[in-house]
Amino acid sequence: TAPPRSDPTRQEADELLSRALNGISEEERDQIMTDVHGATVASAAATASRSIHERLEDKEYVAKKLSELDAALNAIRTKPAYLRAKVQAPEFVTNREFRLQFLLADSFQPRPEAERLVAYFESKLALFGTDKLTKELTLSDLSPAEINCLELGVVQRLAGTDHAGRAVVSCWPTTTREPSITTENKLKSFWYLVNTIGNTGTIETAGVDPDFDVQKKGVVTVVFGRGPPGQADRQTLWKIMYLFRSMPTRVASIHYCYDDPEAAKSIVNLAIKALDPKSRARFRTHYGTFPMFKNVGNNHLQKSSDELPHLNKHTLKIEIKSMRINKLIVRIHADFSKTKKRCTNRSTYQVFFFIALFCSSIVFSLSFLLYDHVLYRL
């Protein structure tokens, strides 16, 4: 979808946030506050993990929820991408572990789960096409421009985790150091990274982590919006925030960091409107200067609505080298370059060796002849 022509007002954004909080249960609200503020998130995450583990171990409960998900899917009339995927590869769409991701993302609530599942295939079809609709995506499915987007740090998974063991993903949707990176490049790289962050399972489990560690703990997302709102890429921001509606990965919190006070009156409100109600309840804004955001867990934020969860010392640095995928790519390129250089150096050394050997043999021969001539004269 396209962003609205004008940014929502602060009043409209506040109403959306208020409705989002009023539309959830008290238990969910407490869990959201714990996830966002991070004050007791470590113990709460452990408790939540036990609760999720107990639910997953209850086969009758899981079977009931999966049946409710099927009923909710049947109630949705318009779902062309989902139906296409089901015809194309029914074993992928109906895979138990794959569907459990959506159950865990929406706390076992069938209607939101069904809407998220349908939105998942809609966004995947729009971004990657029919051929990859039912395929477990890998880095090789991205174009060089999208890999470049990851390498430059426009979208990246930060090294390490926060103190609760949660993965942290950062994104720069409104500003880019490389003009050649398009909105589509950012969307594809962001979709790929977030949707594959917990995929460590096998082909039989549709690539899903069989222990659901990421789903139990959730993912912390940090969005950076640098500069005046008039220079911001509204379309990219809107579309990336809109993607949260289709992600099976459970998002613990979304933190929007900005350095221009005018952004609070415009671009921040646009981000709030793009989010789904549950994501809005987990959305927090932070105002400050960007050198301070390099260690946002050390209470360096100015006039922030909430503090970010306490992060490990090097978790929220903005350097590109922090992303694991980027580290792997850089390491491969570095090893290749070193190997190539060693091969080149070896060839050079061999040439010099033979030249030196040839020269020394000539010198030796001349020395021998000279010595023999001197002896003859004597």
C-alpha positions in Angstrom: 0.0 0.0 0.0 1.0 3.6 -0.6 1.4 6.1 2.3 -1.2 8.8 2.8 -0.6 12.1 1.0 -0.1 13.9 4.3 1.3 12.7 7.6 -1.1 12.1 10.4 -1.3 14.6 13.2 0.0 14.0 16.7 -3.6 13.7 17.9 -4.4 11.1 15.3 -1.3 9.1 16.3 -2.2 9.3 20.0 -5.7 8.0 19.2 -4.3 5.0 17.3 -1.9 4.2 20.1 -4.7 4.5 22.7 -7.0 2.2 20.7 -4.2 -0.3 20.3 -3.7 -0.5 24.1 -7.4 -0.6 24.8 -7.9 -3.5 22.3 -5.7 -6.0 24.2 -6.2 -7.9 27.4 -4.7 -6.9 30.7 -2.3 -9.9 30.5 -1.1 -8.9 27.1 -0.7 -5.3 28.2 1.5 -6.4 31.1 3.6 -8.6 28.8 4.0 -5.7 26.3 5.1 -3.3 29.0 7.6 -5.8 30.2 9.0 -6.5 26.7 9.2 -2.8 25.8 10.7 -1.4 29.0 13.0 -4.3 29.7 13.0 -3.7 33.5 12.2 -7.3 34.3 12.3 -8.8 30.8 14.9 -11.5 31.7 12.7 -13.2 34.3 9.5 -12.4 32.4 11.0 -13.9 29.2 11.9 -17.1 31.1 8.4 -17.3 32.5 6.9 -16.7 29.0 9.2 -19.3 27.5 8.0 -21.9 30.1 4.4 -21.0 29.4 4.9 -21.3 25.6 6.8 -24.5 26.1 4.0 -26.0 28.2 1.5 -25.0 25.5 3.6 -26.5 22.7 3.9 -29.7 24.7 0.1 -30.0 25.1 -0.7 -31.8 21.8 -4.5 -31.5 22.2 -4.2 -27.8 22.8 -2.0 -27.3 19.8 -4.3 -29.4 17.6 -7.3 -27.3 18.7 -5.5 -24.0 17.9 -4.4 -25.3 14.5 -8.0 -26.3 13.8 -9.2 -22.9 14.9 -6.6 -21.3 12.5 -8.0 -23.4 9.6 -11.5 -22.2 10.4 -10.3 -18.5 10.6 -8.5 -18.9 7.3 -11.7 -20.3 5.7 -13.6 -17.2 6.9 -11.2 -14.9 5.0 -12.7 -14.5 1.6 -10.0 -12.6 -0.2 -6.6 -14.5 -0.1 -5.3 -15.0 -3.6 -1.6 -15.3 -2.7 -2.4 -17.9 0.1 -4.5 -20.0 -2.3 -1.9 -19.8 -5.0 0.7 -21.0 -2.5 -1.5 -23.8 -1.3 -2.0 -25.1 -4.9 1.7 -24.6 -5.6 3.1 -26.5 -2.6 0.4 -27.6 -0.1 3.1 -29.4 2.1 4.8 -26.0 2.7 1.6 -24.1 3.5 0.1 -26.8 5.8 3.4 -27.6 7.5 2.8 -27.8 11.3 6.0 -26.0 12.4 5.5 -23.3 9.8 2.0 -22.6 11.1 3.0 -22.7 14.7 5.1 -19.6 14.1 2.0 -17.6 13.4 0.3 -19.1 16.5 3.2 -18.0 18.7 3.4 -14.5 17.0 -0.2 -13.8 18.0 -0.5 -15.6 21.3 -2.6 -18.4 19.9 -5.4 -16.1 18.8 -6.9 -17.6 15.6 -8.2 -14.6 13.8 -5.0 -12.4 14.0 -3.0 -15.6 13.1 -5.0 -16.1 10.0 -4.7 -12.5 8.9 -1.0 -12.6 9.5 -0.6 -15.8 7.5 -2.6 -14.4 4.6 -0.5 -11.1 4.7 2.7 -13.1 4.8 2.0 -14.7 1.4 0.7 -11.5 0.0 3.9 -9.6 0.9 6.2 -12.5 -0.2 4.4 -12.7 -3.6 4.7 -9.0 -4.1 8.4 -8.8 -3.2 9.8 -12.1 -4.5 7.3 -13.4 -7.1 5.6 -16.7 -7.7 8.7 -18.8 -8.1 9.8 -18.1 -4.5 6.4 -18.0 -2.9 6.7 -21.4 -1.3 10.5 -21.5 -1.1 12.6 -21.2 2.0 14.6 -18.1 1.1 18.4 -18.0 1.5 21.0 -15.3 0.9 21.4 -16.6 -2.7 17.8 -15.5 -3.4 18.8 -11.9 -3.0 20.1 -9.8 -5.8 23.6 -8.1 -5.6 21.8 -4.8 -4.8 19.9 -6.3 -1.9 23.1 -8.0 -0.6 24.8 -4.6 -0.9 21.9 -3.2 1.2 22.8 -5.7 4.0 26.6 -5.1 3.6 26.1 -1.3 3.9 24.2 -1.8 7.1 20.9 -0.3 5.9 19.3 -3.4 7.3 21.3 -5.6 9.7 21.1 -8.0 12.6 23.4 -6.7 15.3 26.1 -8.8 16.8 25.1 -10.5 20.1 21.8 -10.0 21.8 20.2 -7.9 24.5 20.4 -9.0 28.2 17.4 -11.2 27.7 19.0 -13.1 24.9 16.9 -11.5 22.2 18.1 -10.8 18.7 18.3 -7.1 17.7 17.6 -5.9 14.1 18.3 -2.3 13.0 17.0 -0.5 9.9 17.6 2.9 8.3 14.5 3.2 6.0 14.4 7.0 5.6 18.1 7.7 4.9 20.8 5.8 2.9 24.4 6.5 2.3 24.2 4.8 -1.1 21.7 6.5 -3.5 21.6 3.4 -5.7 19.7 1.5 -3.0 16.0 1.5 -3.9 12.9 1.1 -1.8 12.5 -2.4 -3.2 16.1 -3.3 -2.1 15.4 -2.2 1.4 12.0 -4.0 1.6 13.4 -7.3 0.3 16.5 -7.3 2.6 14.4 -6.3 5.6 11.8 -9.0 4.9 14.5 -11.6 4.3 16.4 -10.8 7.5 13.4 -10.7 9.9 11.7 -13.7 8.4 14.8 -15.9 8.4 16.2 -14.8 11.8 15.0 -18.0 13.5 15.2 -20.4 10.6 17.7 -22.9 11.8 15.5 -26.0 11.3 15.6 -28.6 8.6 13.8 -28.9 5.3 11.2 -31.2 7.0 10.3 -28.3 9.4 10.1 -25.8 6.6 13.3 -24.2 7.8 11.7 -23.2 11.1 13.7 -23.5 14.4 12.2 -26.6 16.0 12.7 -25.2 19.5 11.1 -21.8 18.6 13.7 -19.9 20.6 13.2 -16.7 18.6 9.4 -16.9 19.0 9.7 -17.4 22.7 12.0 -14.5 23.3 10.9 -12.2 20.5 13.0 -9.8 18.4 13.9 -6.2 19.2 13.7 -3.8 16.3 15.4 -0.4 16.2 14.5 2.0 13.3 16.6 5.0 12.7 15.2 8.2 11.1 18.0 10.7 10.7 17.6 14.3 9.6 14.6 16.6 9.0 11.3 15.0 8.1 11.2 16.9 4.8 14.1 14.9 3.5 12.8 11.5 4.8 11.9 8.7 2.4 8.2 8.5 3.4 7.4 5.7 1.0 10.1 3.3 2.3 9.3 4.1 5.9 5.6 3.4 5.4 6.2 0.1 3.5 8.7 -1.3 5.9 6.6 -0.5 9.0 3.6 -2.0 7.1 5.6 -5.3 6.7 5.2 -5.9 10.5 1.7 -7.0 9.7 2.9 -10.0 7.8 5.9 -11.2 9.9 5.6 -14.6 11.6 8.5 -13.6 13.8 7.3 -12.4 17.2 8.4 -8.7 17.6 9.0 -7.9 21.2 9.4 -4.1 20.7 9.9 -1.5 18.0 12.0 1.6 18.8 12.1 4.6 16.5 15.1 6.9 17.0 15.2 10.4 15.5 17.3 13.5 15.9 15.0 16.3 14.6 12.2 17.5 16.9 10.0 18.2 13.9 9.9 14.5 13.1 7.6 14.0 16.2 5.0 16.1 14.4 5.0 14.2 11.1 7.2 11.3 10.2 6.9 9.5 13.5 3.1 9.7 13.2 3.3 8.1 9.8 5.2 5.2 11.2 2.6 4.7 13.9 -0.2 4.6 11.3 1.6 2.1 9.1 1.8 -0.4 12.0 -0.9 -3.0 12.9 -2.6 -2.4 16.3 -0.5 -5.0 18.2 2.8 -3.6 16.8 1.6 0.0 17.8 1.3 -1.1 21.4 5.0 -2.1 21.3 6.1 1.0 19.5 8.3 3.6 21.3 10.0 6.8 20.2 13.4 8.2 21.2 14.8 11.6 20.5 18.5 12.4 20.7 21.7 13.0 18.7 23.0 10.1 16.7 26.4 9.7 18.4 24.3 9.0 21.5 22.4 6.2 19.8 25.5 4.1 19.4 25.0 2.9 23.0 21.4 3.5 23.6 21.3 1.0 26.4 23.5 3.3 28.6 20.8 5.9 29.3 22.2 8.4 26.7 18.8 9.2 25.2 17.4 12.7 25.5 13.6 13.3 26.0 12.8 9.7 25.1 9.3 8.4 25.7 10.8 5.3 27.1 14.2 3.8 27.6 15.3 1.0 25.4 15.9 -2.4 27.0 19.3 -2.6 28.7 21.6 -4.0 26.0 25.0 -5.6 26.1 27.9 -3.3 25.7 28.4 -3.7 22.0 24.9 -4.6 20.9 23.6 -1.4 19.4 26.6 -0.1 17.5 25.8 1.1 14.1 28.9 -0.2 12.3 28.2 -2.4 9.3 30.7 -5.1 10.5 28.3 -6.0 13.4 25.9 -8.1 11.3 26.7 -11.8 11.2 25.8 -12.2 7.6 27.9 -9.3 6.6 30.8 -10.7 8.7 30.5 -14.0 6.8 30.4 -12.2 3.4 33.3 -10.0 4.3 35.3 -12.9 5.6 34.7 -14.9 2.4 35.8 -11.9 0.3 38.8 -11.4 2.6 39.9 -15.0 2.4 39.4 -15.0 -1.3 41.5 -11.9 -1.7 44.2 -13.2 0.6 44.3 -16.5 -1.3 44.5 -14.6 -4.6 47.3 -12.4 -3.2 49.2 -15.4 -1.9 48.9 -17.1 -5.2 50.1 -13.9 -7.0 52.9 -13.5 -4.5 53.9 -17.1 -4.9 54.2 -16.8 -8.7 56.2 -13.6 -8.2 58.5 -15.2 -5.8 59.0 -18.1 -8.1 60.0 -15.8 -11.0 62.5 -13.9 -8.8 63.9 -17.2 -7.5 64.6 -18.5 -11.0 66.1 -15.1 -12.0 68.3 -15.1 -8.9 69.3 -18.7 -9.6 70.1 -17.9 -13.2 72.2 -14.8 -12.2 74.0 -16.7 -9.5 74.9 -19.5 -11.9 76.3 -17.0 -14.3 78.3 -15.3 -11.6 79.5 -18.6 -10.4 80.6 -19.6 -13.9 82.4 -16.3 -14.5 84.1 -16.6 -11.1 85.2 -20.1 -11.9 86.5 -19.1 -15.4 88.3 -16.1 -13.8 89.9 -18.3 -11.1 91.0 -20.9 -13.7 92.5 -18.1 -15.9 94.5 -16.7 -12.9 95.8 -20.2 -12.1 96.8 -20.7 -15.7 98.7 -17.4 -15.8 100.5 -18.4 -12.6 
